[in-house]
Amino acid sequence: MCTRLTCGGMTDDENTSSGWWDYLQANLRARGMSTGELARGARVDRSRLTDWKRGGKASVDSARAVAALFGVSPLEAMVAAGVISREEAALREVRPDPALLGDEELVEELRRRLRNC
């Protein structure tokens, strides 16, 4: 699915609670879902939807539940909800801790390095 967030990012003005409601509405329309289905699927009261429509903030747990319902990244939903910023959601390459790698993974890494010598 192509939302403003996934196809070009949200502007700072859109990274607000009203941006959250717009995000929800766009995803509901794209999936042919109702607000009732959103409430049931995300396990929130319908009154919470009304609160969001009026600009109320979503919790981390609510954003996660919405992400699971829509099949999108939890980070995407949290940015749309204004829970975290785009910068906080930016993925960074992290090197694995060698102590956590299995024997086969370590051997494969050594083979790869020795081939490149």
PEDAMO-V140750 format. One record per residue. N is the residue number from 1. PHI is phi in radians with two decimals (* if undefined). Layout:
n & phi
N & PHI
N & PHI
This chain:
n & phi
1 & *
2 & -1.98
3 & -1.90
4 & -1.02
5 & -1.22
6 & -1.48
7 & -2.09
8 & 2.17
9 & 1.45
10 & -1.66
11 & -1.40
12 & -1.06
13 & -1.15
14 & -1.45
15 & -1.50
16 & -2.36
17 & -1.10
18 & -1.14
19 & -1.10
20 & -1.10
21 & -1.12
22 & -1.05
23 & -1.06
24 & -1.07
25 & -1.05
26 & -1.09
27 & -1.23
28 & -1.11
29 & -1.05
30 & -1.09
31 & -1.82
32 & 1.12
33 & -1.80
34 & -1.71
35 & -1.16
36 & -1.09
37 & -1.16
38 & -1.10
39 & -1.05
40 & -1.16
41 & -1.16
42 & -1.62
43 & 0.97
44 & -2.20
45 & -1.18
46 & -1.07
47 & -1.11
48 & -1.15
49 & -1.08
50 & -1.07
51 & -1.07
52 & -1.11
53 & -1.09
54 & -1.50
55 & 1.82
56 & -1.17
57 & -1.42
58 & -1.62
59 & -1.46
60 & -1.04
61 & -1.09
62 & -1.14
63 & -1.09
64 & -1.10
65 & -1.12
66 & -1.13
67 & -1.04
68 & -1.11
69 & -1.10
70 & -1.46
71 & 1.23
72 & -2.06
73 & -1.11
74 & -1.01
75 & -1.11
76 & -1.03
77 & -1.15
78 & -1.16
79 & -1.16
80 & -1.06
81 & -1.38
82 & 1.37
83 & -1.29
84 & -2.34
85 & -1.50
86 & -1.02
87 & -1.12
88 & -1.15
89 & -1.47
90 & -1.02
91 & -1.37
92 & -2.17
93 & -1.25
94 & -2.12
95 & -1.41
96 & -1.21
97 & -1.30
98 & -0.97
99 & -1.16
100 & -1.62
101 & -1.40
102 & -1.33
103 & -1.00
104 & -1.08
105 & -1.14
106 & -1.14
107 & -1.09
108 & -1.09
109 & -1.13
110 & -1.10
111 & -1.04
112 & -1.04
113 & -1.19
114 & -1.19
115 & -1.13
116 & -1.56
117 & -1.41
